[in-house]
Amino acid sequence: MQKLETARNLQTRLTVIIDTVEREFAPLSDAQLRTKPAPGKWSIVECLQHLNLAERYYVRQLQHKSERLGLVEHSPDDQTIESDFVGRLMLRMLDPKSTIKLPAPGLVRPRSASDLDPASVISQFLELQTLQRELTGRLIYLDWNQEKVPTLFGNWLKMRLGDVCQMLVVHTERHMQQAMRVKAEIATFVG
């Protein structure tokens, strides 16, 4: 995969995610957004809050990388993206098509839906996704194979910038599909 094409693809996918939340979830009532399809399952607002918690950390890391660029205004160099073992593993496990169920680490596990303000969660989600889309456009000026980003698991485990940019989008797509399934399941018992 080439960096510039991948970046454009990620930006397009982020636009689809933003449009989906605005179209599918923003019009729902607080009750619908908080309804769990079954005990132990997440509601729509919990899916979105999980993404807010997980991605806020990475978006901050991407902002720091972007701020280091200053006012660089030259043509970005394209490159072949090379994932390392950790990147390939994360992308495979978080892919929406993956059947691997991963428990969310406590740090990014959402509070109970009754404790969340759905409007605030949706607003934060849209802001983070919009910022991530903008940052992806700026980060093309960096080397996606050489630049490293610390993970939520600590500074001892770092991922390549290209893997992080891709991971954030596949992780979001995974939970967007989960939230859409929740919406379909609750449609029969919440008015």
PyMOL CGO cylinders between C-alpha atoms (Angstrom):
from pymol import cmd
from pymol.cgo import CYLINDER

trace = [
    CYLINDER, 0.00, 0.00, 0.00, 1.14, 3.50, -0.76, 0.3, 1, 1, 1, 1, 1, 1,
    CYLINDER, 1.14, 3.50, -0.76, 0.96, 6.21, 1.90, 0.3, 1, 1, 1, 1, 1, 1,
    CYLINDER, 0.96, 6.21, 1.90, -0.80, 8.95, -0.11, 0.3, 1, 1, 1, 1, 1, 1,
    CYLINDER, -0.80, 8.95, -0.11, -3.48, 6.63, -1.48, 0.3, 1, 1, 1, 1, 1, 1,
    CYLINDER, -3.48, 6.63, -1.48, -3.99, 5.07, 1.96, 0.3, 1, 1, 1, 1, 1, 1,
    CYLINDER, -3.99, 5.07, 1.96, -4.33, 8.50, 3.58, 0.3, 1, 1, 1, 1, 1, 1,
    CYLINDER, -4.33, 8.50, 3.58, -7.00, 9.53, 1.05, 0.3, 1, 1, 1, 1, 1, 1,
    CYLINDER, -7.00, 9.53, 1.05, -8.80, 6.24, 1.61, 0.3, 1, 1, 1, 1, 1, 1,
    CYLINDER, -8.80, 6.24, 1.61, -8.72, 6.70, 5.41, 0.3, 1, 1, 1, 1, 1, 1,
    CYLINDER, -8.72, 6.70, 5.41, -10.06, 10.25, 5.07, 0.3, 1, 1, 1, 1, 1, 1,
    CYLINDER, -10.06, 10.25, 5.07, -12.92, 8.99, 2.89, 0.3, 1, 1, 1, 1, 1, 1,
    CYLINDER, -12.92, 8.99, 2.89, -13.74, 6.26, 5.39, 0.3, 1, 1, 1, 1, 1, 1,
    CYLINDER, -13.74, 6.26, 5.39, -13.70, 8.79, 8.25, 0.3, 1, 1, 1, 1, 1, 1,
    CYLINDER, -13.70, 8.79, 8.25, -16.15, 10.95, 6.29, 0.3, 1, 1, 1, 1, 1, 1,
    CYLINDER, -16.15, 10.95, 6.29, -18.46, 7.92, 5.94, 0.3, 1, 1, 1, 1, 1, 1,
    CYLINDER, -18.46, 7.92, 5.94, -18.20, 7.30, 9.70, 0.3, 1, 1, 1, 1, 1, 1,
    CYLINDER, -18.20, 7.30, 9.70, -19.06, 10.93, 10.50, 0.3, 1, 1, 1, 1, 1, 1,
    CYLINDER, -19.06, 10.93, 10.50, -22.00, 10.89, 8.07, 0.3, 1, 1, 1, 1, 1, 1,
    CYLINDER, -22.00, 10.89, 8.07, -23.27, 7.61, 9.53, 0.3, 1, 1, 1, 1, 1, 1,
    CYLINDER, -23.27, 7.61, 9.53, -23.28, 8.93, 13.10, 0.3, 1, 1, 1, 1, 1, 1,
    CYLINDER, -23.28, 8.93, 13.10, -25.05, 12.13, 12.03, 0.3, 1, 1, 1, 1, 1, 1,
    CYLINDER, -25.05, 12.13, 12.03, -27.64, 10.22, 10.00, 0.3, 1, 1, 1, 1, 1, 1,
    CYLINDER, -27.64, 10.22, 10.00, -28.17, 7.06, 12.09, 0.3, 1, 1, 1, 1, 1, 1,
    CYLINDER, -28.17, 7.06, 12.09, -27.47, 7.95, 15.72, 0.3, 1, 1, 1, 1, 1, 1,
    CYLINDER, -27.47, 7.95, 15.72, -27.81, 11.71, 16.26, 0.3, 1, 1, 1, 1, 1, 1,
    CYLINDER, -27.81, 11.71, 16.26, -31.59, 11.67, 15.61, 0.3, 1, 1, 1, 1, 1, 1,
    CYLINDER, -31.59, 11.67, 15.61, -32.22, 8.88, 18.16, 0.3, 1, 1, 1, 1, 1, 1,
    CYLINDER, -32.22, 8.88, 18.16, -33.65, 9.57, 21.60, 0.3, 1, 1, 1, 1, 1, 1,
    CYLINDER, -33.65, 9.57, 21.60, -31.49, 9.29, 24.72, 0.3, 1, 1, 1, 1, 1, 1,
    CYLINDER, -31.49, 9.29, 24.72, -33.46, 6.16, 25.64, 0.3, 1, 1, 1, 1, 1, 1,
    CYLINDER, -33.46, 6.16, 25.64, -32.66, 4.54, 22.30, 0.3, 1, 1, 1, 1, 1, 1,
    CYLINDER, -32.66, 4.54, 22.30, -28.99, 5.48, 22.55, 0.3, 1, 1, 1, 1, 1, 1,
    CYLINDER, -28.99, 5.48, 22.55, -28.76, 4.06, 26.09, 0.3, 1, 1, 1, 1, 1, 1,
    CYLINDER, -28.76, 4.06, 26.09, -30.67, 0.82, 25.47, 0.3, 1, 1, 1, 1, 1, 1,
    CYLINDER, -30.67, 0.82, 25.47, -28.62, -2.37, 25.64, 0.3, 1, 1, 1, 1, 1, 1,
    CYLINDER, -28.62, -2.37, 25.64, -29.72, -5.20, 23.37, 0.3, 1, 1, 1, 1, 1, 1,
    CYLINDER, -29.72, -5.20, 23.37, -28.98, -7.72, 26.13, 0.3, 1, 1, 1, 1, 1, 1,
    CYLINDER, -28.98, -7.72, 26.13, -27.32, -7.84, 29.54, 0.3, 1, 1, 1, 1, 1, 1,
    CYLINDER, -27.32, -7.84, 29.54, -23.56, -7.55, 29.21, 0.3, 1, 1, 1, 1, 1, 1,
    CYLINDER, -23.56, -7.55, 29.21, -23.83, -5.95, 25.75, 0.3, 1, 1, 1, 1, 1, 1,
    CYLINDER, -23.83, -5.95, 25.75, -23.00, -2.33, 25.01, 0.3, 1, 1, 1, 1, 1, 1,
    CYLINDER, -23.00, -2.33, 25.01, -25.54, 0.28, 24.01, 0.3, 1, 1, 1, 1, 1, 1,
    CYLINDER, -25.54, 0.28, 24.01, -24.93, 2.64, 21.09, 0.3, 1, 1, 1, 1, 1, 1,
    CYLINDER, -24.93, 2.64, 21.09, -23.73, 5.41, 23.40, 0.3, 1, 1, 1, 1, 1, 1,
    CYLINDER, -23.73, 5.41, 23.40, -21.36, 3.00, 25.14, 0.3, 1, 1, 1, 1, 1, 1,
    CYLINDER, -21.36, 3.00, 25.14, -19.86, 1.94, 21.77, 0.3, 1, 1, 1, 1, 1, 1,
    CYLINDER, -19.86, 1.94, 21.77, -19.27, 5.59, 20.88, 0.3, 1, 1, 1, 1, 1, 1,
    CYLINDER, -19.27, 5.59, 20.88, -17.87, 6.45, 24.32, 0.3, 1, 1, 1, 1, 1, 1,
    CYLINDER, -17.87, 6.45, 24.32, -15.45, 3.51, 24.10, 0.3, 1, 1, 1, 1, 1, 1,
    CYLINDER, -15.45, 3.51, 24.10, -14.18, 4.95, 20.83, 0.3, 1, 1, 1, 1, 1, 1,
    CYLINDER, -14.18, 4.95, 20.83, -13.91, 8.42, 22.40, 0.3, 1, 1, 1, 1, 1, 1,
    CYLINDER, -13.91, 8.42, 22.40, -11.81, 7.05, 25.25, 0.3, 1, 1, 1, 1, 1, 1,
    CYLINDER, -11.81, 7.05, 25.25, -9.56, 4.88, 23.10, 0.3, 1, 1, 1, 1, 1, 1,
    CYLINDER, -9.56, 4.88, 23.10, -9.06, 7.30, 20.25, 0.3, 1, 1, 1, 1, 1, 1,
    CYLINDER, -9.06, 7.30, 20.25, -8.60, 10.47, 22.28, 0.3, 1, 1, 1, 1, 1, 1,
    CYLINDER, -8.60, 10.47, 22.28, -5.21, 9.16, 23.41, 0.3, 1, 1, 1, 1, 1, 1,
    CYLINDER, -5.21, 9.16, 23.41, -4.08, 8.34, 19.87, 0.3, 1, 1, 1, 1, 1, 1,
    CYLINDER, -4.08, 8.34, 19.87, -5.46, 11.52, 18.35, 0.3, 1, 1, 1, 1, 1, 1,
    CYLINDER, -5.46, 11.52, 18.35, -3.42, 13.50, 20.91, 0.3, 1, 1, 1, 1, 1, 1,
    CYLINDER, -3.42, 13.50, 20.91, -0.34, 11.55, 19.89, 0.3, 1, 1, 1, 1, 1, 1,
    CYLINDER, -0.34, 11.55, 19.89, -1.07, 12.32, 16.22, 0.3, 1, 1, 1, 1, 1, 1,
    CYLINDER, -1.07, 12.32, 16.22, -1.55, 16.01, 17.10, 0.3, 1, 1, 1, 1, 1, 1,
    CYLINDER, -1.55, 16.01, 17.10, 1.91, 16.10, 18.70, 0.3, 1, 1, 1, 1, 1, 1,
    CYLINDER, 1.91, 16.10, 18.70, 3.40, 14.58, 15.54, 0.3, 1, 1, 1, 1, 1, 1,
    CYLINDER, 3.40, 14.58, 15.54, 1.51, 17.09, 13.39, 0.3, 1, 1, 1, 1, 1, 1,
    CYLINDER, 1.51, 17.09, 13.39, 2.56, 20.09, 15.51, 0.3, 1, 1, 1, 1, 1, 1,
    CYLINDER, 2.56, 20.09, 15.51, 6.21, 19.16, 15.01, 0.3, 1, 1, 1, 1, 1, 1,
    CYLINDER, 6.21, 19.16, 15.01, 5.74, 19.76, 11.30, 0.3, 1, 1, 1, 1, 1, 1,
    CYLINDER, 5.74, 19.76, 11.30, 5.30, 23.49, 11.79, 0.3, 1, 1, 1, 1, 1, 1,
    CYLINDER, 5.30, 23.49, 11.79, 4.55, 25.20, 8.50, 0.3, 1, 1, 1, 1, 1, 1,
    CYLINDER, 4.55, 25.20, 8.50, 6.04, 22.60, 6.19, 0.3, 1, 1, 1, 1, 1, 1,
    CYLINDER, 6.04, 22.60, 6.19, 4.46, 23.17, 2.79, 0.3, 1, 1, 1, 1, 1, 1,
    CYLINDER, 4.46, 23.17, 2.79, 6.29, 20.96, 0.33, 0.3, 1, 1, 1, 1, 1, 1,
    CYLINDER, 6.29, 20.96, 0.33, 5.09, 18.02, -1.67, 0.3, 1, 1, 1, 1, 1, 1,
    CYLINDER, 5.09, 18.02, -1.67, 4.87, 14.96, 0.54, 0.3, 1, 1, 1, 1, 1, 1,
    CYLINDER, 4.87, 14.96, 0.54, 6.97, 11.96, -0.43, 0.3, 1, 1, 1, 1, 1, 1,
    CYLINDER, 6.97, 11.96, -0.43, 4.95, 8.86, -1.17, 0.3, 1, 1, 1, 1, 1, 1,
    CYLINDER, 4.95, 8.86, -1.17, 6.15, 5.58, 0.26, 0.3, 1, 1, 1, 1, 1, 1,
    CYLINDER, 6.15, 5.58, 0.26, 5.16, 1.96, 0.57, 0.3, 1, 1, 1, 1, 1, 1,
    CYLINDER, 5.16, 1.96, 0.57, 3.65, 1.35, 4.00, 0.3, 1, 1, 1, 1, 1, 1,
    CYLINDER, 3.65, 1.35, 4.00, 5.36, -1.48, 5.83, 0.3, 1, 1, 1, 1, 1, 1,
    CYLINDER, 5.36, -1.48, 5.83, 3.55, -2.86, 8.86, 0.3, 1, 1, 1, 1, 1, 1,
    CYLINDER, 3.55, -2.86, 8.86, 5.56, -4.50, 11.59, 0.3, 1, 1, 1, 1, 1, 1,
    CYLINDER, 5.56, -4.50, 11.59, 4.41, -7.52, 13.63, 0.3, 1, 1, 1, 1, 1, 1,
    CYLINDER, 4.41, -7.52, 13.63, 2.52, -5.46, 16.22, 0.3, 1, 1, 1, 1, 1, 1,
    CYLINDER, 2.52, -5.46, 16.22, 0.81, -3.39, 13.52, 0.3, 1, 1, 1, 1, 1, 1,
    CYLINDER, 0.81, -3.39, 13.52, -0.26, -6.43, 11.52, 0.3, 1, 1, 1, 1, 1, 1,
    CYLINDER, -0.26, -6.43, 11.52, -1.54, -8.12, 14.68, 0.3, 1, 1, 1, 1, 1, 1,
    CYLINDER, -1.54, -8.12, 14.68, -3.57, -5.09, 15.80, 0.3, 1, 1, 1, 1, 1, 1,
    CYLINDER, -3.57, -5.09, 15.80, -5.01, -4.50, 12.34, 0.3, 1, 1, 1, 1, 1, 1,
    CYLINDER, -5.01, -4.50, 12.34, -6.00, -8.16, 12.04, 0.3, 1, 1, 1, 1, 1, 1,
    CYLINDER, -6.00, -8.16, 12.04, -7.59, -8.33, 15.52, 0.3, 1, 1, 1, 1, 1, 1,
    CYLINDER, -7.59, -8.33, 15.52, -9.48, -5.03, 15.19, 0.3, 1, 1, 1, 1, 1, 1,
    CYLINDER, -9.48, -5.03, 15.19, -10.68, -5.56, 11.62, 0.3, 1, 1, 1, 1, 1, 1,
    CYLINDER, -10.68, -5.56, 11.62, -14.49, -5.46, 11.47, 0.3, 1, 1, 1, 1, 1, 1,
    CYLINDER, -14.49, -5.46, 11.47, -14.47, -8.84, 9.69, 0.3, 1, 1, 1, 1, 1, 1,
    CYLINDER, -14.47, -8.84, 9.69, -12.52, -10.47, 12.53, 0.3, 1, 1, 1, 1, 1, 1,
    CYLINDER, -12.52, -10.47, 12.53, -14.46, -12.89, 14.72, 0.3, 1, 1, 1, 1, 1, 1,
    CYLINDER, -14.46, -12.89, 14.72, -11.98, -12.45, 17.58, 0.3, 1, 1, 1, 1, 1, 1,
    CYLINDER, -11.98, -12.45, 17.58, -13.74, -10.94, 20.59, 0.3, 1, 1, 1, 1, 1, 1,
    CYLINDER, -13.74, -10.94, 20.59, -11.46, -8.66, 22.53, 0.3, 1, 1, 1, 1, 1, 1,
    CYLINDER, -11.46, -8.66, 22.53, -12.39, -7.33, 25.96, 0.3, 1, 1, 1, 1, 1, 1,
    CYLINDER, -12.39, -7.33, 25.96, -11.84, -3.58, 26.21, 0.3, 1, 1, 1, 1, 1, 1,
    CYLINDER, -11.84, -3.58, 26.21, -9.03, -2.69, 28.61, 0.3, 1, 1, 1, 1, 1, 1,
    CYLINDER, -9.03, -2.69, 28.61, -10.34, -0.97, 31.74, 0.3, 1, 1, 1, 1, 1, 1,
    CYLINDER, -10.34, -0.97, 31.74, -8.82, 2.34, 30.72, 0.3, 1, 1, 1, 1, 1, 1,
    CYLINDER, -8.82, 2.34, 30.72, -11.10, 2.55, 27.67, 0.3, 1, 1, 1, 1, 1, 1,
    CYLINDER, -11.10, 2.55, 27.67, -14.16, 0.74, 29.00, 0.3, 1, 1, 1, 1, 1, 1,
    CYLINDER, -14.16, 0.74, 29.00, -17.14, 3.12, 29.02, 0.3, 1, 1, 1, 1, 1, 1,
    CYLINDER, -17.14, 3.12, 29.02, -19.17, 3.95, 32.11, 0.3, 1, 1, 1, 1, 1, 1,
    CYLINDER, -19.17, 3.95, 32.11, -22.71, 2.64, 32.25, 0.3, 1, 1, 1, 1, 1, 1,
    CYLINDER, -22.71, 2.64, 32.25, -25.01, 4.13, 29.60, 0.3, 1, 1, 1, 1, 1, 1,
    CYLINDER, -25.01, 4.13, 29.60, -27.16, 5.68, 32.34, 0.3, 1, 1, 1, 1, 1, 1,
    CYLINDER, -27.16, 5.68, 32.34, -24.13, 7.72, 33.46, 0.3, 1, 1, 1, 1, 1, 1,
    CYLINDER, -24.13, 7.72, 33.46, -23.40, 9.07, 29.97, 0.3, 1, 1, 1, 1, 1, 1,
    CYLINDER, -23.40, 9.07, 29.97, -24.84, 12.16, 28.29, 0.3, 1, 1, 1, 1, 1, 1,
    CYLINDER, -24.84, 12.16, 28.29, -25.61, 10.91, 24.76, 0.3, 1, 1, 1, 1, 1, 1,
    CYLINDER, -25.61, 10.91, 24.76, -25.50, 14.37, 23.15, 0.3, 1, 1, 1, 1, 1, 1,
    CYLINDER, -25.50, 14.37, 23.15, -22.09, 15.06, 24.68, 0.3, 1, 1, 1, 1, 1, 1,
    CYLINDER, -22.09, 15.06, 24.68, -20.74, 11.64, 23.67, 0.3, 1, 1, 1, 1, 1, 1,
    CYLINDER, -20.74, 11.64, 23.67, -21.90, 12.11, 20.06, 0.3, 1, 1, 1, 1, 1, 1,
    CYLINDER, -21.90, 12.11, 20.06, -20.48, 15.64, 19.94, 0.3, 1, 1, 1, 1, 1, 1,
    CYLINDER, -20.48, 15.64, 19.94, -17.10, 14.47, 21.26, 0.3, 1, 1, 1, 1, 1, 1,
    CYLINDER, -17.10, 14.47, 21.26, -17.11, 11.56, 18.81, 0.3, 1, 1, 1, 1, 1, 1,
    CYLINDER, -17.11, 11.56, 18.81, -17.77, 13.82, 15.82, 0.3, 1, 1, 1, 1, 1, 1,
    CYLINDER, -17.77, 13.82, 15.82, -15.08, 16.27, 16.93, 0.3, 1, 1, 1, 1, 1, 1,
    CYLINDER, -15.08, 16.27, 16.93, -12.49, 13.50, 17.34, 0.3, 1, 1, 1, 1, 1, 1,
    CYLINDER, -12.49, 13.50, 17.34, -13.28, 11.90, 13.99, 0.3, 1, 1, 1, 1, 1, 1,
    CYLINDER, -13.28, 11.90, 13.99, -13.18, 15.27, 12.21, 0.3, 1, 1, 1, 1, 1, 1,
    CYLINDER, -13.18, 15.27, 12.21, -9.84, 16.09, 13.84, 0.3, 1, 1, 1, 1, 1, 1,
    CYLINDER, -9.84, 16.09, 13.84, -8.48, 12.67, 12.95, 0.3, 1, 1, 1, 1, 1, 1,
    CYLINDER, -8.48, 12.67, 12.95, -9.51, 13.18, 9.31, 0.3, 1, 1, 1, 1, 1, 1,
    CYLINDER, -9.51, 13.18, 9.31, -7.70, 16.55, 9.24, 0.3, 1, 1, 1, 1, 1, 1,
    CYLINDER, -7.70, 16.55, 9.24, -4.60, 15.15, 10.95, 0.3, 1, 1, 1, 1, 1, 1,
    CYLINDER, -4.60, 15.15, 10.95, -4.39, 12.30, 8.45, 0.3, 1, 1, 1, 1, 1, 1,
    CYLINDER, -4.39, 12.30, 8.45, -4.01, 14.92, 5.72, 0.3, 1, 1, 1, 1, 1, 1,
    CYLINDER, -4.01, 14.92, 5.72, -1.17, 16.65, 7.58, 0.3, 1, 1, 1, 1, 1, 1,
    CYLINDER, -1.17, 16.65, 7.58, 0.63, 13.49, 8.62, 0.3, 1, 1, 1, 1, 1, 1,
    CYLINDER, 0.63, 13.49, 8.62, 1.41, 12.56, 5.01, 0.3, 1, 1, 1, 1, 1, 1,
    CYLINDER, 1.41, 12.56, 5.01, 4.48, 14.80, 5.37, 0.3, 1, 1, 1, 1, 1, 1,
    CYLINDER, 4.48, 14.80, 5.37, 5.99, 12.33, 7.85, 0.3, 1, 1, 1, 1, 1, 1,
    CYLINDER, 5.99, 12.33, 7.85, 7.56, 8.92, 7.28, 0.3, 1, 1, 1, 1, 1, 1,
    CYLINDER, 7.56, 8.92, 7.28, 4.80, 6.45, 8.18, 0.3, 1, 1, 1, 1, 1, 1,
    CYLINDER, 4.80, 6.45, 8.18, 7.29, 3.62, 8.65, 0.3, 1, 1, 1, 1, 1, 1,
    CYLINDER, 7.29, 3.62, 8.65, 9.92, 5.39, 10.76, 0.3, 1, 1, 1, 1, 1, 1,
    CYLINDER, 9.92, 5.39, 10.76, 7.71, 7.55, 13.01, 0.3, 1, 1, 1, 1, 1, 1,
    CYLINDER, 7.71, 7.55, 13.01, 6.55, 5.65, 16.10, 0.3, 1, 1, 1, 1, 1, 1,
    CYLINDER, 6.55, 5.65, 16.10, 3.53, 6.25, 18.32, 0.3, 1, 1, 1, 1, 1, 1,
    CYLINDER, 3.53, 6.25, 18.32, 3.32, 5.01, 21.93, 0.3, 1, 1, 1, 1, 1, 1,
    CYLINDER, 3.32, 5.01, 21.93, 0.33, 2.74, 22.55, 0.3, 1, 1, 1, 1, 1, 1,
    CYLINDER, 0.33, 2.74, 22.55, -2.22, 2.77, 25.35, 0.3, 1, 1, 1, 1, 1, 1,
    CYLINDER, -2.22, 2.77, 25.35, -0.22, -0.08, 26.86, 0.3, 1, 1, 1, 1, 1, 1,
    CYLINDER, -0.22, -0.08, 26.86, 2.73, 2.22, 27.59, 0.3, 1, 1, 1, 1, 1, 1,
    CYLINDER, 2.73, 2.22, 27.59, 5.83, 3.77, 26.04, 0.3, 1, 1, 1, 1, 1, 1,
    CYLINDER, 5.83, 3.77, 26.04, 7.50, 0.36, 25.93, 0.3, 1, 1, 1, 1, 1, 1,
    CYLINDER, 7.50, 0.36, 25.93, 5.18, -0.71, 23.09, 0.3, 1, 1, 1, 1, 1, 1,
    CYLINDER, 5.18, -0.71, 23.09, 5.17, 1.58, 20.08, 0.3, 1, 1, 1, 1, 1, 1,
    CYLINDER, 5.17, 1.58, 20.08, 3.52, 1.24, 16.70, 0.3, 1, 1, 1, 1, 1, 1,
    CYLINDER, 3.52, 1.24, 16.70, 4.44, 2.70, 13.34, 0.3, 1, 1, 1, 1, 1, 1,
    CYLINDER, 4.44, 2.70, 13.34, 2.54, 5.84, 12.42, 0.3, 1, 1, 1, 1, 1, 1,
    CYLINDER, 2.54, 5.84, 12.42, 1.03, 4.20, 9.33, 0.3, 1, 1, 1, 1, 1, 1,
    CYLINDER, 1.03, 4.20, 9.33, -0.26, 1.29, 11.41, 0.3, 1, 1, 1, 1, 1, 1,
    CYLINDER, -0.26, 1.29, 11.41, -1.79, 3.64, 13.99, 0.3, 1, 1, 1, 1, 1, 1,
    CYLINDER, -1.79, 3.64, 13.99, -3.60, 5.70, 11.32, 0.3, 1, 1, 1, 1, 1, 1,
    CYLINDER, -3.60, 5.70, 11.32, -5.07, 2.52, 9.85, 0.3, 1, 1, 1, 1, 1, 1,
    CYLINDER, -5.07, 2.52, 9.85, -5.80, 0.92, 13.23, 0.3, 1, 1, 1, 1, 1, 1,
    CYLINDER, -5.80, 0.92, 13.23, -7.89, 3.88, 14.40, 0.3, 1, 1, 1, 1, 1, 1,
    CYLINDER, -7.89, 3.88, 14.40, -10.15, 3.64, 11.36, 0.3, 1, 1, 1, 1, 1, 1,
    CYLINDER, -10.15, 3.64, 11.36, -10.62, -0.14, 11.45, 0.3, 1, 1, 1, 1, 1, 1,
    CYLINDER, -10.62, -0.14, 11.45, -11.29, 0.00, 15.19, 0.3, 1, 1, 1, 1, 1, 1,
    CYLINDER, -11.29, 0.00, 15.19, -13.92, 2.68, 14.63, 0.3, 1, 1, 1, 1, 1, 1,
    CYLINDER, -13.92, 2.68, 14.63, -15.50, 0.74, 11.77, 0.3, 1, 1, 1, 1, 1, 1,
    CYLINDER, -15.50, 0.74, 11.77, -15.66, -2.36, 13.97, 0.3, 1, 1, 1, 1, 1, 1,
    CYLINDER, -15.66, -2.36, 13.97, -17.58, -0.54, 16.70, 0.3, 1, 1, 1, 1, 1, 1,
    CYLINDER, -17.58, -0.54, 16.70, -19.74, 1.35, 14.20, 0.3, 1, 1, 1, 1, 1, 1,
    CYLINDER, -19.74, 1.35, 14.20, -20.92, -2.01, 12.88, 0.3, 1, 1, 1, 1, 1, 1,
    CYLINDER, -20.92, -2.01, 12.88, -21.56, -3.09, 16.48, 0.3, 1, 1, 1, 1, 1, 1,
    CYLINDER, -21.56, -3.09, 16.48, -23.60, 0.08, 17.12, 0.3, 1, 1, 1, 1, 1, 1,
    CYLINDER, -23.60, 0.08, 17.12, -25.59, -0.44, 13.92, 0.3, 1, 1, 1, 1, 1, 1,
    CYLINDER, -25.59, -0.44, 13.92, -26.42, -4.01, 15.05, 0.3, 1, 1, 1, 1, 1, 1,
    CYLINDER, -26.42, -4.01, 15.05, -27.56, -2.59, 18.40, 0.3, 1, 1, 1, 1, 1, 1,
    CYLINDER, -27.56, -2.59, 18.40, -29.77, -0.08, 16.59, 0.3, 1, 1, 1, 1, 1, 1,
    CYLINDER, -29.77, -0.08, 16.59, -31.37, -2.86, 14.54, 0.3, 1, 1, 1, 1, 1, 1,
    CYLINDER, -31.37, -2.86, 14.54, -31.89, -5.04, 17.63, 0.3, 1, 1, 1, 1, 1, 1,
    CYLINDER, -31.89, -5.04, 17.63, -33.46, -2.33, 19.79, 0.3, 1, 1, 1, 1, 1, 1,
    CYLINDER, -33.46, -2.33, 19.79, -35.75, -1.06, 17.02, 0.3, 1, 1, 1, 1, 1, 1,
    CYLINDER, -35.75, -1.06, 17.02, -38.29, -3.70, 18.03, 0.3, 1, 1, 1, 1, 1, 1,
    CYLINDER, -38.29, -3.70, 18.03, -38.55, -2.73, 21.71, 0.3, 1, 1, 1, 1, 1, 1,
    CYLINDER, -38.55, -2.73, 21.71, -37.76, 0.98, 22.09, 0.3, 1, 1, 1, 1, 1, 1,
    CYLINDER, -37.76, 0.98, 22.09, -40.07, 3.65, 20.70, 0.3, 1, 1, 1, 1, 1, 1,
]
cmd.load_cgo(trace, "trace")
